[in-house]
Amino acid sequence: MQKISLLYKSFTIWILVLLFIITFLVYFFTSPGESHYDYFGRLAQAMSEGKSYLSDNPPWLNELVPIDGKYYVVYPPVPAILMVPFVFISGRSDFQTFFSILLGAINVCLVYIMFSRLKFSKMTTLVVTLFFGFGTNHWYLASVGSAWFIAHIAALTFLLLALIESFGKKRLFLIGVLLGISFWSRTPIIFTVPFFYLYFYKLFWPLEKKKIINFLLFNLGIGLVVFIDGYYNFIRFGDFSPFSPYNLIPNLDQDPVFKDGFMSLAFIPRHLEALFMKLPKLQSESPYLIPSLYATAIWFTSPLLIYIFNFRKHLLYFSSWIGVLGPLAIILLWAGVGYAQFGYRFAQDFMPFLLLLVALGIGKKPSLIAYGLLFLSILVNAWGTIFINLYDIWFMG
């Protein structure tokens, strides 16, 4: 039995190594190169010098907040914090896209580990992992690595780590901290909390001393990072709110997207259109099908997601749907739909829960239909990523 266990671990390690290498190389060679929107690379450089602000304001970085000759990055800082050691080692800050690709390859490995923890079959685990890495717009986002995209990639890293711990040792304080760090990269991630409340309900309910302590430990972990985020905002802008930086972006009132504010019920239709209705442009001459840089319907970019509707009477199934609907309910209220992008990038904020639903829907043995939809998903994302990144073929609309 010990030999079998060692062989199994060795096999898993080699799969992870291959997944990392293949993903990294594919993302790297389909990347357009370093992003001009290198807010986090510059912020990492500033942090390595003990500053929380930039000293210069390049004209193409139009979402910096100027205060007394200092220029503050409005986005949560986790991607920059992660890059600080690389700045120390290399003395350079122009590797934001490279770092995004690196994190993206790690994320694919984390998905494989997550499903291995849940004891899914090897084939289902591999199918869903490949789907995530190459059949969703995680590929496109990681390969571009602009400020908005790397925020998704970094948030996914810590959300996946939180889920891996949830399906492993279940150290609640650690899970809370990891979830909090994910929030400190992408604010909507905090609304995945109901997943954990439901999935861990036996650890939290009925009310008794040990379970109250469990509940407090989990929320203390989240609260610690939320407090740090609030303090980070306060020392810069005098406001604890995670939304406070956005109100200070210069000339934002001139942006037609935000002329009616940041959040409103009136914005829901534009998200539903982007999420379900937007399609590529079909024309009669080469290249015939052109990807949209505004948005593309998620069922078109990732058709394997049809398996999320394969009902399972399972706690993980119901919990995962809550993990999807929590952040989605907030995202639908946001003024912008995420463009410029391939697909609908905000779906990555709840993608791990969609993957769980897909795996539950596929079951122990993937069918020929599942393999076919996986292939189609990969084909569509390869087309979109390569056309946009390498050939600059796209339309806005």
C-alpha atoms as a printed R data frame, in Angstrom:
    type eleno elety resid chain resno       x      y       z
1   ATOM     1    CA   MET     A     1   0.000  0.000   0.000
2   ATOM     2    CA   GLN     A     2   2.872  2.362   0.810
3   ATOM     3    CA   LYS     A     3   4.440  1.718  -2.617
4   ATOM     4    CA   ILE     A     4   1.100  2.404  -4.330
5   ATOM     5    CA   SER     A     5   0.738  5.643  -2.379
6   ATOM     6    CA   LEU     A     6   4.248  6.754  -3.373
7   ATOM     7    CA   LEU     A     7   3.586  5.899  -7.022
8   ATOM     8    CA   TYR     A     8   0.324  7.861  -6.893
9   ATOM     9    CA   LYS     A     9   2.058 10.915  -5.425
10  ATOM    10    CA   SER     A    10   4.870 10.659  -7.968
11  ATOM    11    CA   PHE     A    11   2.335 10.412 -10.805
12  ATOM    12    CA   THR     A    12   0.488 13.473  -9.501
13  ATOM    13    CA   ILE     A    13   3.700 15.487  -9.220
14  ATOM    14    CA   TRP     A    14   4.641 14.694 -12.813
15  ATOM    15    CA   ILE     A    15   1.180 15.700 -14.032
16  ATOM    16    CA   LEU     A    16   1.497 19.001 -12.171
17  ATOM    17    CA   VAL     A    17   4.957 19.615 -13.626
18  ATOM    18    CA   LEU     A    18   3.683 18.935 -17.154
19  ATOM    19    CA   LEU     A    19   0.601 21.089 -16.624
20  ATOM    20    CA   PHE     A    20   2.716 23.972 -15.413
21  ATOM    21    CA   ILE     A    21   5.250 23.749 -18.256
22  ATOM    22    CA   ILE     A    22   2.640 23.342 -21.006
23  ATOM    23    CA   THR     A    23   0.422 26.118 -19.644
24  ATOM    24    CA   PHE     A    24   3.314 28.514 -19.147
25  ATOM    25    CA   LEU     A    25   4.644 27.937 -22.661
26  ATOM    26    CA   VAL     A    26   1.227 28.235 -24.324
27  ATOM    27    CA   TYR     A    27   0.402 31.427 -22.428
28  ATOM    28    CA   PHE     A    28   3.871 32.856 -23.071
29  ATOM    29    CA   PHE     A    29   3.922 32.227 -26.818
30  ATOM    30    CA   THR     A    30   0.379 33.552 -27.293
31  ATOM    31    CA   SER     A    31   1.057 36.688 -25.264
32  ATOM    32    CA   PRO     A    32   1.201 40.089 -26.987
33  ATOM    33    CA   GLY     A    33   4.145 41.061 -24.767
34  ATOM    34    CA   GLU     A    34   4.386 43.368 -21.786
35  ATOM    35    CA   SER     A    35   1.233 45.360 -21.114
36  ATOM    36    CA   HIS     A    36   1.328 49.160 -21.281
37  ATOM    37    CA   TYR     A    37  -1.118 49.133 -18.365
38  ATOM    38    CA   ASP     A    38   1.609 48.185 -15.919
39  ATOM    39    CA   TYR     A    39   0.147 49.813 -12.808
40  ATOM    40    CA   PHE     A    40   1.185 46.890 -10.620
41  ATOM    41    CA   GLY     A    41   4.713 46.557 -11.945
42  ATOM    42    CA   ARG     A    42   5.273 50.239 -11.208
43  ATOM    43    CA   LEU     A    43   3.594 49.953  -7.802
44  ATOM    44    CA   ALA     A    44   5.784 46.956  -6.944
45  ATOM    45    CA   GLN     A    45   8.830 49.061  -7.763
46  ATOM    46    CA   ALA     A    46   7.512 51.848  -5.515
47  ATOM    47    CA   MET     A    47   6.770 49.402  -2.694
48  ATOM    48    CA   SER     A    48  10.294 48.017  -2.919
49  ATOM    49    CA   GLU     A    49  11.426 51.601  -2.209
50  ATOM    50    CA   GLY     A    50   9.080 51.925   0.764
51  ATOM    51    CA   LYS     A    51   6.402 53.993  -1.035
52  ATOM    52    CA   SER     A    52   2.674 53.371  -1.552
53  ATOM    53    CA   TYR     A    53   2.457 55.707  -4.553
54  ATOM    54    CA   LEU     A    54   4.067 56.390  -7.922
55  ATOM    55    CA   SER     A    55   6.242 59.429  -8.440
56  ATOM    56    CA   ASP     A    56   5.387 59.842 -12.122
57  ATOM    57    CA   ASN     A    57   2.155 59.833 -14.092
58  ATOM    58    CA   PRO     A    58   2.520 58.398 -17.620
59  ATOM    59    CA   PRO     A    59  -0.321 59.748 -19.799
60  ATOM    60    CA   TRP     A    60  -1.543 56.275 -20.777
61  ATOM    61    CA   LEU     A    61  -2.168 55.341 -17.116
62  ATOM    62    CA   ASN     A    62  -5.364 57.359 -16.805
63  ATOM    63    CA   GLU     A    63  -6.669 55.809 -13.564
64  ATOM    64    CA   LEU     A    64  -4.060 57.112 -11.153
65  ATOM    65    CA   VAL     A    65  -5.242 59.393  -8.345
66  ATOM    66    CA   PRO     A    66  -3.033 62.510  -7.997
67  ATOM    67    CA   ILE     A    67  -2.621 63.902  -4.460
68  ATOM    68    CA   ASP     A    68   0.096 66.456  -3.624
69  ATOM    69    CA   GLY     A    69   2.406 65.314  -6.403
70  ATOM    70    CA   LYS     A    70   1.933 61.638  -5.575
71  ATOM    71    CA   TYR     A    71   0.037 59.234  -7.846
72  ATOM    72    CA   TYR     A    72  -1.937 56.422  -6.242
73  ATOM    73    CA   VAL     A    73  -3.056 53.184  -7.899
74  ATOM    74    CA   VAL     A    74  -6.780 52.724  -7.298
75  ATOM    75    CA   TYR     A    75  -6.821 48.932  -7.532
76  ATOM    76    CA   PRO     A    76  -6.341 46.565  -4.574
77  ATOM    77    CA   PRO     A    77  -2.575 45.977  -4.302
78  ATOM    78    CA   VAL     A    78  -2.102 42.203  -4.004
79  ATOM    79    CA   PRO     A    79  -0.584 41.699  -7.495
80  ATOM    80    CA   ALA     A    80   1.992 44.412  -6.743
81  ATOM    81    CA   ILE     A    81   2.764 42.952  -3.315
82  ATOM    82    CA   LEU     A    82   3.398 39.557  -4.906
83  ATOM    83    CA   MET     A    83   5.808 41.114  -7.395
84  ATOM    84    CA   VAL     A    84   7.904 43.006  -4.829
85  ATOM    85    CA   PRO     A    85  10.378 40.110  -4.243
86  ATOM    86    CA   PHE     A    86  10.917 39.850  -8.004
87  ATOM    87    CA   VAL     A    87  11.666 43.579  -8.155
88  ATOM    88    CA   PHE     A    88  14.248 43.146  -5.380
89  ATOM    89    CA   ILE     A    89  15.888 40.241  -7.177
90  ATOM    90    CA   SER     A    90  15.844 41.605 -10.722
91  ATOM    91    CA   GLY     A    91  15.921 45.356 -10.089
92  ATOM    92    CA   ARG     A    92  13.279 45.687 -12.813
93  ATOM    93    CA   SER     A    93   9.547 46.368 -12.839
94  ATOM    94    CA   ASP     A    94   8.691 45.614 -16.471
95  ATOM    95    CA   PHE     A    95   7.544 42.026 -16.036
96  ATOM    96    CA   GLN     A    96   3.875 42.361 -15.075
97  ATOM    97    CA   THR     A    97   2.677 40.249 -18.010
98  ATOM    98    CA   PHE     A    98   5.382 37.653 -17.411
99  ATOM    99    CA   PHE     A    99   4.292 37.443 -13.774
100 ATOM   100    CA   SER     A   100   0.652 37.120 -14.879
101 ATOM   101    CA   ILE     A   101   1.609 34.178 -17.091
102 ATOM   102    CA   LEU     A   102   3.518 32.598 -14.209
103 ATOM   103    CA   LEU     A   103   0.552 32.950 -11.840
104 ATOM   104    CA   GLY     A   104  -1.806 31.709 -14.542
105 ATOM   105    CA   ALA     A   105   0.215 28.499 -14.950
106 ATOM   106    CA   ILE     A   106   0.205 28.047 -11.162
107 ATOM   107    CA   ASN     A   107  -3.578 28.497 -11.130
108 ATOM   108    CA   VAL     A   108  -4.033 25.628 -13.566
109 ATOM   109    CA   CYS     A   109  -2.006 23.382 -11.257
110 ATOM   110    CA   LEU     A   110  -4.061 24.555  -8.265
111 ATOM   111    CA   VAL     A   111  -7.273 23.554 -10.045
112 ATOM   112    CA   TYR     A   112  -5.870 20.065 -10.548
113 ATOM   113    CA   ILE     A   113  -4.914 19.868  -6.863
114 ATOM   114    CA   MET     A   114  -8.361 21.100  -5.823
115 ATOM   115    CA   PHE     A   115 -10.151 18.360  -7.720
116 ATOM   116    CA   SER     A   116  -7.669 15.760  -6.525
117 ATOM   117    CA   ARG     A   117  -8.589 16.740  -2.958
118 ATOM   118    CA   LEU     A   118 -12.246 16.100  -3.772
119 ATOM   119    CA   LYS     A   119 -11.498 12.587  -5.057
120 ATOM   120    CA   PHE     A   120 -12.903 13.161  -8.534
121 ATOM   121    CA   SER     A   121 -11.755 10.616 -11.104
122 ATOM   122    CA   LYS     A   122  -8.450 11.275 -12.832
123 ATOM   123    CA   MET     A   123 -10.137 11.843 -16.200
124 ATOM   124    CA   THR     A   124 -12.768 14.243 -14.849
125 ATOM   125    CA   THR     A   125 -10.062 16.112 -12.941
126 ATOM   126    CA   LEU     A   126  -7.926 16.392 -16.070
127 ATOM   127    CA   VAL     A   127 -10.853 17.414 -18.298
128 ATOM   128    CA   VAL     A   128 -11.946 20.216 -15.959
129 ATOM   129    CA   THR     A   129  -8.359 21.365 -15.400
130 ATOM   130    CA   LEU     A   130  -7.698 21.597 -19.147
131 ATOM   131    CA   PHE     A   131 -11.030 23.325 -19.571
132 ATOM   132    CA   PHE     A   132 -10.074 25.972 -17.029
133 ATOM   133    CA   GLY     A   133  -6.596 26.506 -18.439
134 ATOM   134    CA   PHE     A   134  -7.441 26.549 -22.145
135 ATOM   135    CA   GLY     A   135 -11.236 26.490 -22.499
136 ATOM   136    CA   THR     A   136 -12.035 29.663 -20.548
137 ATOM   137    CA   ASN     A   137 -10.751 33.206 -20.952
138 ATOM   138    CA   HIS     A   138  -8.324 32.620 -18.100
139 ATOM   139    CA   TRP     A   139  -5.927 31.898 -20.992
140 ATOM   140    CA   TYR     A   140  -6.521 35.296 -22.588
141 ATOM   141    CA   LEU     A   141  -6.431 37.249 -19.314
142 ATOM   142    CA   ALA     A   142  -3.220 35.632 -18.065
143 ATOM   143    CA   SER     A   143  -1.461 36.026 -21.415
144 ATOM   144    CA   VAL     A   144  -2.200 39.768 -21.573
145 ATOM   145    CA   GLY     A   145  -1.552 40.600 -17.923
146 ATOM   146    CA   SER     A   146  -2.858 44.179 -17.937
147 ATOM   147    CA   ALA     A   147  -3.737 45.656 -14.539
148 ATOM   148    CA   TRP     A   148  -7.370 44.605 -14.677
149 ATOM   149    CA   PHE     A   149  -6.558 41.098 -15.873
150 ATOM   150    CA   ILE     A   150  -3.741 40.264 -13.471
151 ATOM   151    CA   ALA     A   151  -6.062 41.286 -10.635
152 ATOM   152    CA   HIS     A   152  -8.343 38.405 -11.673
153 ATOM   153    CA   ILE     A   153  -5.405 36.016 -11.970
154 ATOM   154    CA   ALA     A   154  -4.000 36.861  -8.518
155 ATOM   155    CA   ALA     A   155  -7.462 36.721  -6.911
156 ATOM   156    CA   LEU     A   156  -7.974 33.256  -8.384
157 ATOM   157    CA   THR     A   157  -4.677 32.058  -6.926
158 ATOM   158    CA   PHE     A   158  -5.794 32.780  -3.375
159 ATOM   159    CA   LEU     A   159  -9.414 31.744  -3.898
160 ATOM   160    CA   LEU     A   160  -8.199 28.380  -5.199
161 ATOM   161    CA   LEU     A   161  -5.843 28.043  -2.229
162 ATOM   162    CA   ALA     A   162  -8.790 28.754   0.096
163 ATOM   163    CA   LEU     A   163 -10.824 26.039  -1.622
164 ATOM   164    CA   ILE     A   164  -7.940 23.554  -1.532
165 ATOM   165    CA   GLU     A   165  -7.665 24.105   2.212
166 ATOM   166    CA   SER     A   166 -11.470 23.806   2.491
167 ATOM   167    CA   PHE     A   167 -11.328 20.363   0.884
168 ATOM   168    CA   GLY     A   168  -8.297 19.366   2.935
169 ATOM   169    CA   LYS     A   169  -7.419 20.164   6.538
170 ATOM   170    CA   LYS     A   170 -10.135 22.843   6.878
171 ATOM   171    CA   ARG     A   171  -8.109 25.258   8.988
172 ATOM   172    CA   LEU     A   172 -10.779 27.919   9.170
173 ATOM   173    CA   PHE     A   173  -8.630 30.899  10.111
174 ATOM   174    CA   LEU     A   174  -6.268 30.130   7.211
175 ATOM   175    CA   ILE     A   175  -9.193 29.764   4.808
176 ATOM   176    CA   GLY     A   176 -10.510 33.133   5.963
177 ATOM   177    CA   VAL     A   177  -7.119 34.801   5.457
178 ATOM   178    CA   LEU     A   178  -6.737 33.301   1.964
179 ATOM   179    CA   LEU     A   179 -10.232 34.422   1.033
180 ATOM   180    CA   GLY     A   180  -9.442 37.871   2.412
181 ATOM   181    CA   ILE     A   181  -6.276 38.121   0.313
182 ATOM   182    CA   SER     A   182  -8.304 37.130  -2.739
183 ATOM   183    CA   PHE     A   183 -10.699 39.982  -1.911
184 ATOM   184    CA   TRP     A   184  -7.707 42.324  -1.637
185 ATOM   185    CA   SER     A   185  -7.009 41.583  -5.281
186 ATOM   186    CA   ARG     A   186 -10.603 41.584  -6.592
187 ATOM   187    CA   THR     A   187 -13.231 43.165  -4.333
188 ATOM   188    CA   PRO     A   188 -16.249 41.084  -5.552
189 ATOM   189    CA   ILE     A   189 -14.567 37.901  -4.279
190 ATOM   190    CA   ILE     A   190 -15.789 38.735  -0.765
191 ATOM   191    CA   PHE     A   191 -19.303 37.843  -1.918
192 ATOM   192    CA   THR     A   192 -18.291 34.190  -2.309
193 ATOM   193    CA   VAL     A   193 -18.415 33.952   1.515
194 ATOM   194    CA   PRO     A   194 -21.908 32.336   1.509
195 ATOM   195    CA   PHE     A   195 -20.366 29.302  -0.220
196 ATOM   196    CA   PHE     A   196 -18.165 28.694   2.800
197 ATOM   197    CA   TYR     A   197 -20.986 29.329   5.277
198 ATOM   198    CA   LEU     A   198 -23.146 26.677   3.612
199 ATOM   199    CA   TYR     A   199 -20.392 24.176   2.824
200 ATOM   200    CA   PHE     A   200 -19.109 24.342   6.418
201 ATOM   201    CA   TYR     A   201 -22.532 24.519   8.050
202 ATOM   202    CA   LYS     A   202 -21.797 21.448  10.171
203 ATOM   203    CA   LEU     A   203 -18.758 23.251  11.582
204 ATOM   204    CA   PHE     A   204 -20.825 26.350  12.394
205 ATOM   205    CA   TRP     A   205 -24.213 24.950  13.417
206 ATOM   206    CA   PRO     A   206 -25.951 24.265  15.791
207 ATOM   207    CA   LEU     A   207 -24.696 27.010  18.082
208 ATOM   208    CA   GLU     A   208 -22.357 25.633  20.708
209 ATOM   209    CA   LYS     A   209 -19.004 26.740  22.045
210 ATOM   210    CA   LYS     A   210 -16.731 24.888  19.600
211 ATOM   211    CA   LYS     A   211 -18.808 25.839  16.557
212 ATOM   212    CA   ILE     A   212 -19.049 29.465  17.585
213 ATOM   213    CA   ILE     A   213 -15.245 29.488  17.854
214 ATOM   214    CA   ASN     A   214 -15.051 27.952  14.358
215 ATOM   215    CA   PHE     A   215 -17.305 30.674  12.997
216 ATOM   216    CA   LEU     A   216 -15.293 33.394  14.685
217 ATOM   217    CA   LEU     A   217 -11.968 31.985  13.468
218 ATOM   218    CA   PHE     A   218 -13.154 31.914   9.862
219 ATOM   219    CA   ASN     A   219 -14.525 35.443   9.977
220 ATOM   220    CA   LEU     A   220 -11.503 36.711  11.911
221 ATOM   221    CA   GLY     A   221  -9.267 35.559   9.070
222 ATOM   222    CA   ILE     A   222 -11.370 37.462   6.534
223 ATOM   223    CA   GLY     A   223 -11.780 40.456   8.821
224 ATOM   224    CA   LEU     A   224  -8.034 40.777   9.348
225 ATOM   225    CA   VAL     A   225  -7.389 41.345   5.651
226 ATOM   226    CA   VAL     A   226 -10.492 43.520   5.217
227 ATOM   227    CA   PHE     A   227  -9.176 45.705   8.052
228 ATOM   228    CA   ILE     A   228  -5.753 45.952   6.395
229 ATOM   229    CA   ASP     A   229  -7.449 46.953   3.142
230 ATOM   230    CA   GLY     A   230  -9.499 49.590   4.948
231 ATOM   231    CA   TYR     A   231  -6.407 50.982   6.659
232 ATOM   232    CA   TYR     A   232  -4.527 50.995   3.333
233 ATOM   233    CA   ASN     A   233  -7.329 53.080   1.800
234 ATOM   234    CA   PHE     A   234  -7.573 55.364   4.831
235 ATOM   235    CA   ILE     A   235  -3.905 56.337   4.924
236 ATOM   236    CA   ARG     A   236  -4.065 57.188   1.227
237 ATOM   237    CA   PHE     A   237  -7.497 58.763   0.848
238 ATOM   238    CA   GLY     A   238  -8.941 59.231   4.343
239 ATOM   239    CA   ASP     A   239 -11.709 56.693   3.651
240 ATOM   240    CA   PHE     A   240 -11.903 53.024   4.686
241 ATOM   241    CA   SER     A   241 -14.222 51.936   1.850
242 ATOM   242    CA   PRO     A   242 -12.764 49.690  -0.885
243 ATOM   243    CA   PHE     A   243 -14.704 51.826  -3.376
244 ATOM   244    CA   SER     A   244 -13.206 55.124  -2.152
245 ATOM   245    CA   PRO     A   245 -10.291 55.200  -4.639
246 ATOM   246    CA   TYR     A   246 -12.599 54.970  -7.665
247 ATOM   247    CA   ASN     A   247 -14.447 58.142  -6.702
248 ATOM   248    CA   LEU     A   248 -11.176 60.064  -7.019
249 ATOM   249    CA   ILE     A   249 -10.186 58.980 -10.551
250 ATOM   250    CA   PRO     A   250  -9.657 62.185 -12.572
251 ATOM   251    CA   ASN     A   251 -12.249 63.026 -15.246
252 ATOM   252    CA   LEU     A   252 -14.290 59.943 -14.484
253 ATOM   253    CA   ASP     A   253 -17.485 61.980 -14.827
254 ATOM   254    CA   GLN     A   254 -16.591 62.423 -18.498
255 ATOM   255    CA   ASP     A   255 -16.536 58.685 -19.111
256 ATOM   256    CA   PRO     A   256 -19.888 57.708 -20.702
257 ATOM   257    CA   VAL     A   257 -19.784 54.350 -18.940
258 ATOM   258    CA   PHE     A   258 -19.719 55.912 -15.467
259 ATOM   259    CA   LYS     A   259 -21.759 59.063 -16.093
260 ATOM   260    CA   ASP     A   260 -24.663 57.562 -14.108
261 ATOM   261    CA   GLY     A   261 -22.475 56.355 -11.217
262 ATOM   262    CA   PHE     A   262 -20.632 53.152 -10.346
263 ATOM   263    CA   MET     A   263 -23.475 50.839  -9.356
264 ATOM   264    CA   SER     A   264 -27.147 50.679 -10.264
265 ATOM   265    CA   LEU     A   265 -29.916 48.195 -11.018
266 ATOM   266    CA   ALA     A   266 -30.123 49.926 -14.397
267 ATOM   267    CA   PHE     A   267 -26.781 48.372 -15.372
268 ATOM   268    CA   ILE     A   268 -28.005 44.769 -15.123
269 ATOM   269    CA   PRO     A   269 -29.256 44.545 -18.751
270 ATOM   270    CA   ARG     A   270 -25.869 45.546 -20.189
271 ATOM   271    CA   HIS     A   271 -24.179 42.748 -18.215
272 ATOM   272    CA   LEU     A   272 -26.753 40.158 -19.215
273 ATOM   273    CA   GLU     A   273 -26.242 41.182 -22.832
274 ATOM   274    CA   ALA     A   274 -22.461 40.851 -22.512
275 ATOM   275    CA   LEU     A   275 -22.717 37.557 -20.628
276 ATOM   276    CA   PHE     A   276 -25.263 35.814 -22.854
277 ATOM   277    CA   MET     A   277 -25.896 37.732 -26.086
278 ATOM   278    CA   LYS     A   278 -22.669 39.184 -27.476
279 ATOM   279    CA   LEU     A   279 -21.189 37.165 -30.353
280 ATOM   280    CA   PRO     A   280 -18.286 37.457 -32.804
281 ATOM   281    CA   LYS     A   281 -18.774 39.198 -36.136
282 ATOM   282    CA   LEU     A   282 -19.410 36.940 -39.124
283 ATOM   283    CA   GLN     A   283 -18.335 38.190 -42.537
284 ATOM   284    CA   SER     A   284 -18.163 36.760 -46.056
285 ATOM   285    CA   GLU     A   285 -14.410 37.177 -46.519
286 ATOM   286    CA   SER     A   286 -11.313 36.064 -44.623
287 ATOM   287    CA   PRO     A   287 -10.915 35.815 -41.662
288 ATOM   288    CA   TYR     A   288 -14.730 35.203 -41.683
289 ATOM   289    CA   LEU     A   289 -15.168 35.213 -37.898
290 ATOM   290    CA   ILE     A   290 -13.801 38.123 -35.872
291 ATOM   291    CA   PRO     A   291 -13.699 38.202 -32.058
292 ATOM   292    CA   SER     A   292 -15.306 41.047 -30.152
293 ATOM   293    CA   LEU     A   293 -13.163 43.077 -27.791
294 ATOM   294    CA   TYR     A   294 -16.266 44.334 -25.989
295 ATOM   295    CA   ALA     A   295 -17.496 40.949 -24.728
296 ATOM   296    CA   THR     A   296 -18.432 37.486 -25.944
297 ATOM   297    CA   ALA     A   297 -21.185 35.288 -24.538
298 ATOM   298    CA   ILE     A   298 -19.864 32.776 -22.024
299 ATOM   299    CA   TRP     A   299 -21.749 29.874 -23.609
300 ATOM   300    CA   PHE     A   300 -19.927 30.613 -26.879
301 ATOM   301    CA   THR     A   301 -16.427 30.892 -25.399
302 ATOM   302    CA   SER     A   302 -16.811 27.967 -22.963
303 ATOM   303    CA   PRO     A   303 -19.541 25.556 -24.138
304 ATOM   304    CA   LEU     A   304 -18.498 22.848 -21.653
305 ATOM   305    CA   LEU     A   305 -20.238 25.015 -19.036
306 ATOM   306    CA   ILE     A   306 -23.519 23.452 -20.146
307 ATOM   307    CA   TYR     A   307 -22.742 20.764 -17.545
308 ATOM   308    CA   ILE     A   308 -23.413 23.196 -14.701
309 ATOM   309    CA   PHE     A   309 -27.115 22.555 -15.293
310 ATOM   310    CA   ASN     A   310 -26.790 18.805 -14.728
311 ATOM   311    CA   PHE     A   311 -28.546 18.773 -11.342
312 ATOM   312    CA   ARG     A   312 -26.947 16.912  -8.429
313 ATOM   313    CA   LYS     A   313 -28.519 16.485  -5.022
314 ATOM   314    CA   HIS     A   314 -25.276 17.277  -3.266
315 ATOM   315    CA   LEU     A   315 -24.150 19.873  -0.713
316 ATOM   316    CA   LEU     A   316 -21.240 20.872  -2.942
317 ATOM   317    CA   TYR     A   317 -23.645 21.469  -5.836
318 ATOM   318    CA   PHE     A   318 -25.886 23.853  -3.886
319 ATOM   319    CA   SER     A   319 -22.925 25.554  -2.218
320 ATOM   320    CA   SER     A   320 -21.220 26.097  -5.583
321 ATOM   321    CA   TRP     A   321 -24.297 27.746  -7.047
322 ATOM   322    CA   ILE     A   322 -24.294 30.149  -4.107
323 ATOM   323    CA   GLY     A   323 -20.592 30.761  -4.753
324 ATOM   324    CA   VAL     A   324 -21.511 31.763  -8.306
325 ATOM   325    CA   LEU     A   325 -24.594 33.849  -7.603
326 ATOM   326    CA   GLY     A   326 -23.105 35.824  -4.677
327 ATOM   327    CA   PRO     A   327 -20.422 37.739  -6.609
328 ATOM   328    CA   LEU     A   328 -22.482 37.750  -9.816
329 ATOM   329    CA   ALA     A   329 -25.299 39.621  -8.056
330 ATOM   330    CA   ILE     A   330 -22.859 42.439  -7.222
331 ATOM   331    CA   ILE     A   331 -21.009 42.384 -10.543
332 ATOM   332    CA   LEU     A   332 -24.282 42.859 -12.447
333 ATOM   333    CA   LEU     A   333 -24.727 46.217 -10.710
334 ATOM   334    CA   TRP     A   334 -21.347 47.600 -11.847
335 ATOM   335    CA   ALA     A   335 -21.360 50.242 -14.585
336 ATOM   336    CA   GLY     A   336 -18.729 48.598 -16.810
337 ATOM   337    CA   VAL     A   337 -18.960 45.108 -18.279
338 ATOM   338    CA   GLY     A   338 -15.196 44.544 -18.295
339 ATOM   339    CA   TYR     A   339 -14.099 45.497 -21.785
340 ATOM   340    CA   ALA     A   340 -11.625 45.488 -23.451
341 ATOM   341    CA   GLN     A   341 -11.589 41.716 -23.157
342 ATOM   342    CA   PHE     A   342 -12.184 38.375 -24.796
343 ATOM   343    CA   GLY     A   343 -15.215 36.668 -23.309
344 ATOM   344    CA   TYR     A   344 -16.653 38.074 -20.077
345 ATOM   345    CA   ARG     A   345 -13.761 38.518 -17.681
346 ATOM   346    CA   PHE     A   346 -15.862 39.014 -14.553
347 ATOM   347    CA   ALA     A   347 -16.831 35.332 -14.744
348 ATOM   348    CA   GLN     A   348 -13.350 34.529 -13.436
349 ATOM   349    CA   ASP     A   349 -14.436 35.973 -10.071
350 ATOM   350    CA   PHE     A   350 -16.576 32.873  -9.569
351 ATOM   351    CA   MET     A   351 -14.957 30.483 -12.040
352 ATOM   352    CA   PRO     A   352 -13.803 27.901  -9.414
353 ATOM   353    CA   PHE     A   353 -17.437 27.339  -8.455
354 ATOM   354    CA   LEU     A   354 -18.447 26.954 -12.094
355 ATOM   355    CA   LEU     A   355 -15.669 24.362 -12.418
356 ATOM   356    CA   LEU     A   356 -17.026 22.464  -9.410
357 ATOM   357    CA   LEU     A   357 -20.468 22.446 -11.025
358 ATOM   358    CA   VAL     A   358 -19.019 21.257 -14.325
359 ATOM   359    CA   ALA     A   359 -17.152 18.411 -12.622
360 ATOM   360    CA   LEU     A   360 -20.251 17.344 -10.708
361 ATOM   361    CA   GLY     A   361 -22.225 17.474 -13.936
362 ATOM   362    CA   ILE     A   362 -19.704 15.369 -15.854
363 ATOM   363    CA   GLY     A   363 -19.534 12.728 -13.130
364 ATOM   364    CA   LYS     A   364 -16.942  9.977 -12.784
365 ATOM   365    CA   LYS     A   365 -16.491  9.208 -16.474
366 ATOM   366    CA   PRO     A   366 -16.555 12.003 -19.062
367 ATOM   367    CA   SER     A   367 -18.745 11.212 -22.051
368 ATOM   368    CA   LEU     A   368 -17.836 11.731 -25.709
369 ATOM   369    CA   ILE     A   369 -20.007 14.857 -25.590
370 ATOM   370    CA   ALA     A   370 -17.913 16.207 -22.705
371 ATOM   371    CA   TYR     A   371 -14.692 15.594 -24.631
372 ATOM   372    CA   GLY     A   372 -16.208 17.239 -27.708
373 ATOM   373    CA   LEU     A   373 -17.293 20.328 -25.769
374 ATOM   374    CA   LEU     A   374 -13.860 20.498 -24.120
375 ATOM   375    CA   PHE     A   375 -12.210 20.478 -27.548
376 ATOM   376    CA   LEU     A   376 -14.616 23.137 -28.820
377 ATOM   377    CA   SER     A   377 -13.987 25.314 -25.747
378 ATOM   378    CA   ILE     A   378 -10.221 25.106 -26.272
379 ATOM   379    CA   LEU     A   379 -10.588 25.816 -29.985
380 ATOM   380    CA   VAL     A   380 -12.685 28.961 -29.387
381 ATOM   381    CA   ASN     A   381 -10.302 30.351 -26.754
382 ATOM   382    CA   ALA     A   382  -7.273 29.601 -28.924
383 ATOM   383    CA   TRP     A   383  -8.960 31.438 -31.795
384 ATOM   384    CA   GLY     A   384  -9.882 34.463 -29.676
385 ATOM   385    CA   THR     A   385  -6.548 34.717 -27.888
386 ATOM   386    CA   ILE     A   386  -4.397 34.267 -30.997
387 ATOM   387    CA   PHE     A   387  -6.487 36.552 -33.217
388 ATOM   388    CA   ILE     A   388  -6.468 39.383 -30.681
389 ATOM   389    CA   ASN     A   389  -2.988 38.996 -29.190
390 ATOM   390    CA   LEU     A   390  -0.878 37.936 -32.156
391 ATOM   391    CA   TYR     A   391  -2.735 39.251 -35.208
392 ATOM   392    CA   ASP     A   392  -4.565 42.252 -33.748
393 ATOM   393    CA   ILE     A   393  -7.797 41.085 -35.376
394 ATOM   394    CA   TRP     A   394 -10.867 42.169 -33.438
395 ATOM   395    CA   PHE     A   395 -13.827 44.524 -33.458
396 ATOM   396    CA   MET     A   396 -15.377 46.621 -30.716
397 ATOM   397    CA   GLY     A   397 -19.088 46.068 -30.481
